[in-house]
Amino acid sequence: MSTARSIPRAGSLASALLLIAICSAILPPGYGAYIGAYLALVASIVALAIYGWSERTVVRHPTSLAILVAIALVAVTLPFVYRGSQDLLAPVLVLPMLATIAMGLLVRPARWVPGVPTFALVCCTASAIALIGGAYQHFGLGIYRPGLGNNPIHYGSLAVMAGGLALVGVATGTSSWRYLFLLGPVFGLAAAVISDSRGPMLGALAMGGVGIVTLFVWLRHDRWFQVAAAAGVVLAVTIVIYLVGSGNARIAGILHSGLDIFRFSGGTDDIRAALYASAVEMLRTSPVVGVGLGQIMVTAETLFPQQVAGTGLENLHADWANFGAMAGGLGLLAWLLLLAAPLLLLLDARIRSDRPTLLGAILLTTGQFTLGISNATFGILPQTTIYAVGLGYFLARARRIALEATETSPLS
């Protein structure tokens, strides 16, 4: 009797942990995203503690291995670069990625795994909440670059990632209502424009563009999709034009100003140019193991004191720069492995045939890569956690598909 009761209780707990991690990591905007990230990590720790041993086979999945190897590559540089306690934080920056593996553990014991429409609804709702909050701060309170208590760039990045991932809802089912998920990238782009953050704007365009093109390949003969996609593009353009007219000027020169962050032009972007030039110099002087996390800002301030010294910056403002500077070539390899982790889901032909997972993997890699070119995402807790949990959801879905295929196989 007690054993029979424990099974549904365990299944309910696993399902609850999955839902808690997804909702808390994706839904809260602005400063609340930090609280949500901690809740998601707590749920992940509980999952690892309870199911880590019994479901240990998930560690052998290529996506899990990529994450573990990335953490190990950063950690192995520590003996060569150690100068103080801050250097020890380098592998800690990517430890939240273990949440992906934790979510994969929950699939077999879970009685219920959230479906794609549920996941997409959470993502679309998150981008809408971010947009509404940011619009209130900008138009109602007169805040030029709102962030809902967070850094405007980070606020915009979270809205863009959540909104872009909402597109997976279009790739499932047959209901015409699913095309409402096309609003996700529109909400994310609008929030990025309101925050006047160029990196998130480009991230929104990249995720939205890649998502629409992929969906077009699948749904080009669907009249409802044609109408909905056209309406979404028109709405996005209308919102951008309106917001530019209301004082968000940087989007008008986004391509030109985007180039300025990689060169010295005498403007405000010289700070970023100095940070990126410092990263290149650190890679040149220590190409294998880098200089260590504790030394990256010291080196940048020494090389470019006029631009960097006294700014209070804590990182080099880009994923590639941070990984390369703190851990050299091994760090860059770790970064590439983390970006490739979603695509490794697609090594299984059964998973490639599942459109939501295929699209989700492409969107995750596209978004994290684009957002990380000109801003740090790995190491910023909410950005790392939303990526880890988003990837964790699709790892869980991939494992559920594999398990169901095994159970229905004539040889099983």
Secondary structure, 3 states (H helix, E strand, C coil): CHHHHHHHHHHHHHHHHHHHHHHHHHCCCCCHHHHHHHHHHHHHHHHHHHHCCCCHHHHHCHHHHHHHHHHHHHHHCHHHHCCCHHHHHCHHHHHHHHHHHHHHHCCCCCCCCCCHHHHHHHHHHHHHHHHHHHHHHHHHCCCCCCCCCCCHHHHHHHHHHHHHHHHHHHHCCCCHHHHHHHHHHHHHHHHHHHCCCHHHHHHHHHHHHHHHHHHHHHHCCCHHHHHHHHHHHHHHHHHHHHHHHCCCCHHHHHHHHHHHCCCCCCCCCHHHHHHHHHHHHHHHHCCCCCCCHHHHHHHHHHHCCCCCCCCCCCCCCCHHHHHHHHHHHHHHHHHHHHHHCCHHHHHCHHHHCCHHHHHHHHHHHHHHHHHHHCCCCCCCHHHHHHHHHHHHHHHHHHHHHHHHHHHHCCCC
